[in-house]
Amino acid sequence: MTVSKNRRVVITGMGALTPIGLTVQDFWEGMMSCKSGAATITSFDTSKLETKFACQLKGFDPQLYIDKKTVKRLDPYAQYALSAASQAISDSGLDTANLTDSQKARIGVIFGSGIGGIQTFYQQSVINHSQGPSRISPFFIPMMIPDIAAGYISIQYGFRGPNYCAVSACATSNNNIIDSYLLIKQGLASVIVTGGSEASLNEIGIGGFNASRALSTRNDSPETASRPFDLTRDGFVMGEGGGALVLEDLEHALHRNAKIYAEIIGVGLSADAHHITAPHPDGLGAVLAMEMAINNSDINVTDVDYVNMHGTSTPLGDIGETLAIKKVFGEHAAKMNVSSTKSMTGHLLGAAGAVEAIASILAIQNDTIPPTINFSNPDPDCNLNYTFNKPEKKEVNVALSNAFGFGGHNTSILFRKFFH
């Protein structure tokens, strides 16, 4: 089969499990109602933890998407992955029951997790300590490893194309989306199911981030704790969930008359080369990623209408990203809208990029900017139009989504309203 190596790549399906909605539609409605997903943790004992709240999934039932036997063999992060992927595949209209072998060979799965099966790792470590290694589950390793979600998705649907996960901390989802985009452009697949998931809300997950001084400790007001760009911000709020997108070669999508949500027109990747956890104070790596995304597209900086910022609500991170946007966009930085949807969902770690890509695409679809909630105290170092406290109707033709991770990983993806 002869294929072009400069194909257009579009999004034809989306699935979302978030703390403010368990479907894409509910997620959008949650953002539009300025809903906070944060609440006091009730699923385990937090008495010894500095942070006692998080953005948890509410009412999630994995058996809506996965058979009972398989659920028992999956860490929660993989349950979230399969569930979000199931939503996205169904939404895409792919006739998975009637695919030929040659069609299955052209459909890949590139799906990641920043941490993987930490719940399984924690539980099996306790068993090993209390009962010995002979009592460790035979499913321990496959439940723990971060690539197993991609494997399970391919097994469930018979997809035999490229199959793996990229891991880059909180940039994980964006890296998986970027890899998928590049592979399709190179002609190595026609369709790829991509995204990320995370399920790190347990004693060791919260305790670990507390130890690194990354989390908010605003236990008296969990719902307002994620407050990006506010002067009183004191760290991020952990979240859990998953996001999945179906990326597709445009010609393939048109041939099967698929609905098209948006097009990816540019991607960027870089490293801070600065510190294992702290972002570069001047946002130099973020600058490189955003500039790369714009430079390898066919647009100018003035064409960008909206930036979904990484915006974690940490003192240093929000300032560094703000400085980076000013450097990249110049005078246009003050004219466009930016926001952090983490103010509502919390920080979904390895799933953040996928969920925020969906938020960016929905902004384009609905010509509406999702808000940054919980703002009340101006920070003189954060002085962009962060779309505070309520959504804003505005024509959105191009949106940029940022995701950065521990280790200094920076990623940016440009989405554009689809035109033929």
C-alpha positions as CSV (number, residue, x, y, z in Angstrom):
1,M,0.0,0.0,0.0
2,T,1.4,3.4,-1.0
3,V,0.7,6.2,1.5
4,S,1.5,9.9,1.7
5,K,3.9,10.9,4.4
6,N,2.3,14.3,4.9
7,R,-1.2,13.4,5.7
8,R,-3.7,15.5,7.6
9,V,-4.6,14.0,11.0
10,V,-8.1,14.6,12.6
11,I,-9.9,13.6,15.7
12,T,-13.0,11.5,15.1
13,G,-13.8,10.1,18.6
14,M,-13.4,11.2,22.3
15,G,-14.0,9.6,25.7
16,A,-13.5,11.1,29.1
17,L,-13.7,10.0,32.7
18,T,-13.1,13.0,35.0
19,P,-13.9,14.1,38.5
20,I,-16.5,16.5,37.1
21,G,-18.2,14.1,34.6
22,L,-17.9,10.5,33.4
23,T,-18.6,11.2,29.8
24,V,-17.4,13.9,27.3
25,Q,-20.8,15.6,27.5
26,D,-20.9,15.6,31.3
27,F,-17.3,16.8,31.4
28,W,-18.2,19.8,29.2
29,E,-21.3,20.6,31.3
30,G,-19.2,20.4,34.4
31,M,-16.8,22.9,33.1
32,M,-19.5,25.2,31.9
33,S,-21.1,25.2,35.4
34,C,-17.7,25.9,37.0
35,K,-17.9,22.7,38.9
36,S,-15.1,21.7,41.3
37,G,-14.3,18.0,41.5
38,A,-12.4,18.3,44.8
39,A,-13.7,16.8,48.1
40,T,-12.5,15.2,51.3
41,I,-11.2,11.7,50.6
42,T,-13.4,9.0,52.1
43,S,-12.1,5.8,50.4
44,F,-9.1,5.4,52.7
45,D,-7.7,6.7,56.0
46,T,-6.1,10.1,55.6
47,S,-5.4,10.9,59.3
48,K,-1.7,10.7,58.9
49,L,-1.5,12.7,55.6
50,E,-1.0,16.4,55.3
51,T,-3.5,16.5,52.4
52,K,-6.8,14.9,53.0
53,F,-8.7,15.7,49.8
54,A,-8.5,15.1,46.1
55,C,-10.6,15.1,42.9
56,Q,-11.9,11.6,42.8
57,L,-14.2,9.9,40.2
58,K,-17.8,9.8,41.5
59,G,-20.1,6.9,40.6
60,F,-17.8,5.2,38.2
61,D,-18.8,1.6,37.3
62,P,-16.2,-0.2,35.2
63,Q,-18.6,-3.0,34.3
64,L,-20.4,-0.5,32.0
65,Y,-17.4,-1.1,29.7
66,I,-15.5,-4.2,30.9
67,D,-16.6,-7.7,31.9
68,K,-16.5,-8.6,35.6
69,K,-13.7,-11.1,35.2
70,T,-11.4,-8.7,33.4
71,V,-12.1,-5.9,35.9
72,K,-10.6,-8.0,38.7
73,R,-7.4,-8.3,36.7
74,L,-7.0,-4.6,36.0
75,D,-5.5,-1.9,38.2
76,P,-7.9,1.0,38.4
77,Y,-5.7,3.0,36.0
78,A,-6.2,0.4,33.3
79,Q,-10.0,0.2,34.1
80,Y,-10.1,4.0,33.4
81,A,-8.1,3.5,30.2
82,L,-10.3,0.8,28.8
83,S,-13.5,2.7,29.7
84,A,-12.4,6.0,28.2
85,A,-11.1,4.2,25.1
86,S,-14.5,2.3,24.8
87,Q,-16.3,5.7,24.8
88,A,-14.0,7.1,22.2
89,I,-14.1,4.1,19.9
90,S,-17.9,4.0,20.1
91,D,-18.0,7.8,19.5
92,S,-15.8,7.4,16.4
93,G,-18.3,5.1,14.7
94,L,-15.6,2.6,13.8
95,D,-17.3,-0.7,12.9
96,T,-15.0,-2.8,15.1
97,A,-17.1,-5.9,14.7
98,N,-16.6,-6.1,11.0
99,L,-13.0,-5.1,10.5
100,T,-10.9,-7.2,8.2
101,D,-7.4,-8.4,9.2
102,S,-5.8,-5.8,7.0
103,Q,-7.9,-3.0,8.5
104,K,-7.0,-4.1,12.0
105,A,-3.3,-4.0,11.1
106,R,-3.7,-0.3,10.3
107,I,-5.3,0.6,13.7
108,G,-2.9,1.2,16.6
109,V,-3.2,1.9,20.3
110,I,-0.7,4.3,22.0
111,F,-1.9,4.9,25.5
112,G,0.0,5.9,28.6
113,S,0.0,6.4,32.3
114,G,2.5,8.5,34.2
115,I,2.6,6.2,37.2
116,G,0.8,3.0,36.2
117,G,-0.6,0.5,38.7
118,I,0.5,2.2,41.9
119,Q,-2.6,0.9,43.7
120,T,-1.6,-2.7,42.8
121,F,2.0,-2.1,43.7
122,Y,1.1,-0.7,47.1
123,Q,-1.3,-3.6,47.9
124,Q,1.1,-6.3,46.8
125,S,3.9,-4.7,48.7
126,V,1.8,-4.9,51.8
127,I,1.0,-8.6,51.1
128,N,4.7,-9.3,50.5
129,H,5.7,-7.7,53.8
130,S,2.9,-9.3,55.9
131,Q,2.6,-12.7,54.2
132,G,5.7,-13.3,52.1
133,P,6.4,-13.5,48.4
134,S,4.5,-16.7,47.9
135,R,1.3,-14.8,48.4
136,I,2.0,-12.2,45.7
137,S,-0.7,-12.2,43.0
138,P,0.3,-13.9,39.7
139,F,-1.3,-10.8,38.0
140,F,0.9,-8.4,40.0
141,I,3.3,-7.5,37.2
142,P,0.8,-7.2,34.3
143,M,-1.6,-5.2,36.6
144,M,1.3,-2.8,37.6
145,I,3.1,-2.0,34.3
146,P,2.1,1.2,32.6
147,D,1.9,-0.3,29.1
148,I,-0.7,-2.9,29.9
149,A,-3.7,-0.5,29.2
150,A,-2.6,-0.2,25.6
151,G,-2.2,-4.0,25.4
152,Y,-5.7,-4.6,26.8
153,I,-7.3,-2.1,24.5
154,S,-5.7,-3.8,21.5
155,I,-6.7,-7.2,22.7
156,Q,-10.3,-6.2,23.3
157,Y,-10.8,-4.8,19.8
158,G,-8.2,-6.8,17.8
159,F,-6.2,-3.8,16.8
160,R,-2.8,-5.0,15.5
161,G,-1.2,-1.7,14.6
162,P,1.5,0.2,16.6
163,N,1.0,-0.6,20.3
164,Y,2.9,0.9,23.2
165,C,2.9,3.7,25.8
166,A,5.1,6.7,26.2
167,V,5.8,7.8,29.8
168,S,6.8,11.3,30.7
169,A,5.1,12.1,34.0
170,C,2.4,14.7,33.6
171,A,3.2,15.2,29.9
172,T,2.4,11.5,29.3
173,S,-0.9,11.9,27.5
174,N,0.4,14.6,25.2
175,N,3.4,12.5,24.3
176,N,1.2,9.6,23.4
177,I,-1.1,11.9,21.3
178,I,2.0,13.4,19.6
179,D,3.5,10.0,18.8
180,S,0.1,8.9,17.4
181,Y,-0.1,12.0,15.2
182,L,3.5,11.5,13.9
183,L,2.9,7.8,13.1
184,I,-0.2,8.6,11.1
185,K,1.5,11.4,9.2
186,Q,4.3,9.0,8.3
187,G,1.8,6.5,7.0
188,L,2.5,3.8,9.6
189,A,-1.2,3.7,10.7
190,S,-4.6,4.9,9.5
191,V,-6.2,5.1,13.0
192,I,-4.7,5.3,16.5
193,V,-6.6,5.2,19.8
194,T,-4.5,7.4,22.2
195,G,-4.6,9.2,25.5
196,G,-3.8,8.5,29.1
197,S,-5.2,7.5,32.5
198,E,-4.2,7.7,36.1
199,A,-5.3,6.3,39.4
200,S,-2.9,7.4,42.1
201,L,-5.2,8.4,44.9
202,N,-4.0,6.2,47.8
203,E,-1.8,6.6,50.9
204,I,1.5,6.3,49.0
205,G,0.4,8.5,46.1
206,I,-0.8,11.3,48.3
207,G,2.1,10.8,50.8
208,G,4.7,10.9,48.0
209,F,3.5,14.2,46.5
210,N,3.1,15.6,50.0
211,A,6.8,14.7,50.6
212,S,7.8,16.6,47.5
213,R,5.8,19.6,48.7
214,A,3.7,19.7,45.6
215,L,0.2,19.4,46.9
216,S,-2.2,21.9,48.4
217,T,-3.0,21.4,52.1
218,R,-6.1,23.5,52.1
219,N,-8.1,20.8,54.0
220,D,-10.7,23.3,55.3
221,S,-11.9,24.2,51.7
222,P,-11.1,21.4,49.2
223,E,-13.4,22.7,46.5
224,T,-11.4,26.0,46.3
225,A,-7.9,24.5,46.8
226,S,-7.1,24.3,43.1
227,R,-6.7,28.0,42.3
228,P,-4.3,28.5,39.5
229,F,-2.8,32.0,39.1
230,D,-4.3,33.2,42.4
231,L,-1.8,34.8,44.8
232,T,-2.8,32.4,47.6
233,R,-2.3,29.2,45.6
234,D,-0.3,26.6,47.6
235,G,0.1,23.6,45.3
236,F,-1.9,21.3,43.0
237,V,-4.9,19.0,43.8
238,M,-4.5,15.4,42.7
239,G,-7.1,14.0,40.4
240,E,-7.8,10.7,38.8
241,G,-9.5,9.5,35.5
242,G,-8.7,9.1,31.9
243,G,-9.1,10.6,28.5
244,A,-9.0,8.9,25.1
245,L,-9.0,10.3,21.5
246,V,-9.3,8.5,18.2
247,L,-6.8,10.1,15.7
248,E,-7.3,9.3,12.1
249,D,-5.9,10.0,8.7
250,L,-8.2,12.5,7.0
251,E,-8.7,10.5,3.8
252,H,-9.6,7.4,5.9
253,A,-12.1,9.4,8.0
254,L,-13.7,11.0,4.9
255,H,-13.9,7.6,3.2
256,R,-16.0,6.2,6.0
257,N,-18.0,9.5,6.4
258,A,-16.8,9.9,10.0
259,K,-17.7,13.0,12.0
260,I,-14.6,15.2,12.6
261,Y,-14.1,17.2,15.8
262,A,-10.9,19.0,14.9
263,E,-7.5,18.7,13.2
264,I,-4.1,18.6,14.8
265,I,-1.9,21.0,12.9
266,G,1.3,21.2,15.0
267,V,3.1,19.6,17.9
268,G,6.1,20.6,20.0
269,L,8.4,18.8,22.5
270,S,11.3,20.0,24.6
271,A,13.2,19.6,27.9
272,D,13.9,22.2,30.6
273,A,17.3,20.6,31.4
274,H,16.9,22.3,34.7
275,H,15.6,20.3,37.7
276,I,13.9,17.0,38.4
277,T,10.7,18.5,39.7
278,A,10.8,22.3,39.5
279,P,10.0,24.0,36.2
280,H,12.4,26.4,34.7
281,P,11.7,29.7,36.3
282,D,11.6,31.6,33.0
283,G,9.7,28.8,31.2
284,L,12.4,28.3,28.6
285,G,11.4,24.7,27.9
286,A,7.8,25.7,27.6
287,V,8.8,28.4,25.1
288,L,10.6,25.8,23.0
289,A,7.6,23.5,22.9
290,M,5.1,26.1,22.0
291,E,7.3,27.7,19.4
292,M,7.9,24.3,17.8
293,A,4.2,23.5,17.6
294,I,3.5,26.9,15.9
295,N,6.6,26.8,13.6
296,N,5.7,23.3,12.3
297,S,2.1,24.4,11.5
298,D,0.8,26.7,8.9
299,I,-0.4,29.4,11.3
300,N,1.0,32.5,13.0
301,V,1.0,33.2,16.7
302,T,-1.8,35.7,16.1
303,D,-4.1,32.9,14.9
304,V,-4.2,31.2,18.3
305,D,-7.5,32.0,20.1
306,Y,-7.1,30.0,23.3
307,V,-4.4,28.3,25.3
308,N,-5.3,25.5,27.7
309,M,-2.4,26.0,30.1
310,H,-0.8,23.3,32.2
311,G,-1.6,25.7,35.1
312,T,-1.3,23.4,38.1
313,S,-1.8,26.0,40.8
314,T,1.8,25.8,42.0
315,P,3.6,29.0,42.9
316,L,6.5,28.6,40.5
317,G,4.8,26.7,37.6
318,D,2.0,29.2,37.0
319,I,4.5,32.1,36.8
320,G,6.9,30.2,34.5
321,E,4.2,29.2,32.0
322,T,2.8,32.8,32.0
323,L,6.3,34.2,31.2
324,A,6.6,31.6,28.4
325,I,3.3,32.5,26.8
326,K,4.3,36.2,26.9
327,K,7.6,35.4,25.2
328,V,6.0,33.2,22.5
329,F,3.0,35.3,21.7
330,G,4.3,38.9,22.4
331,E,1.5,41.5,22.2
332,H,-1.0,38.8,21.2
333,A,-0.6,37.2,24.6
334,A,-2.8,39.9,26.1
335,K,-5.5,39.6,23.4
336,M,-6.2,35.8,23.5
337,N,-7.9,33.8,26.2
338,V,-6.0,31.3,28.4
339,S,-7.3,29.1,31.3
340,S,-6.5,26.2,33.5
341,T,-9.2,23.5,33.6
342,K,-7.3,21.9,36.4
343,S,-9.0,24.4,38.7
344,M,-12.1,22.1,38.2
345,T,-10.7,18.6,37.6
346,G,-7.6,18.8,39.7
347,H,-4.3,17.5,38.2
348,L,-4.9,14.1,36.6
349,L,-1.1,13.6,36.2
350,G,-0.5,11.3,33.2
351,A,-4.1,11.7,32.1
352,A,-4.1,15.5,32.2
353,G,-3.0,16.0,28.6
354,A,-5.7,13.9,27.1
355,V,-8.5,15.4,29.2
356,E,-7.3,18.9,28.5
357,A,-6.9,18.1,24.8
358,I,-10.6,17.2,24.9
359,A,-11.3,20.4,26.7
360,S,-9.5,22.4,24.0
361,I,-11.3,20.5,21.2
362,L,-14.7,21.2,22.9
363,A,-13.8,24.9,23.2
364,I,-13.3,24.9,19.4
365,Q,-16.6,22.9,18.9
366,N,-18.6,25.2,21.1
367,D,-16.8,28.5,20.5
368,T,-16.6,28.9,24.3
369,I,-13.6,29.2,26.6
370,P,-13.6,27.0,29.7
371,P,-13.0,29.0,32.9
372,T,-10.3,29.1,35.5
373,I,-12.4,28.9,38.8
374,N,-11.5,29.8,42.4
375,F,-9.8,33.1,41.6
376,S,-10.1,36.0,44.1
377,N,-6.6,37.4,44.9
378,P,-4.6,38.9,42.0
379,D,-1.0,37.9,41.6
380,P,1.0,40.7,39.9
381,D,3.2,38.0,38.2
382,C,0.2,36.4,36.6
383,N,-1.4,39.0,34.4
384,L,-2.9,37.3,31.3
385,N,-6.6,36.9,30.5
386,Y,-7.1,33.6,32.4
387,T,-10.9,33.6,31.9
388,F,-11.6,33.7,35.6
389,N,-14.6,32.3,37.3
390,K,-17.0,31.9,34.3
391,P,-16.8,30.6,30.7
392,E,-16.6,33.1,27.9
393,K,-18.3,32.9,24.5
394,K,-15.7,33.6,21.8
395,E,-15.0,32.3,18.3
396,V,-12.2,29.6,18.8
397,N,-10.6,28.4,15.6
398,V,-7.2,27.4,17.0
399,A,-6.4,26.2,20.5
400,L,-3.1,25.2,22.0
401,S,-2.9,22.7,24.8
402,N,0.2,22.5,27.1
403,A,1.3,19.6,29.3
404,F,4.6,19.6,31.3
405,G,6.0,16.9,33.6
406,F,8.6,16.2,36.3
407,G,11.9,15.7,34.7
408,G,11.5,18.8,32.7
409,H,9.3,17.4,29.9
410,N,7.4,19.9,27.9
411,T,4.7,19.3,25.2
412,S,2.3,21.4,23.2
413,I,-0.4,20.4,20.7
414,L,-2.2,22.8,18.3
415,F,-5.8,22.0,17.4
416,R,-7.8,23.7,14.6
417,K,-11.4,23.8,13.6
418,F,-11.8,21.4,10.7
419,F,-12.2,22.5,7.2
420,H,-12.0,20.4,4.1
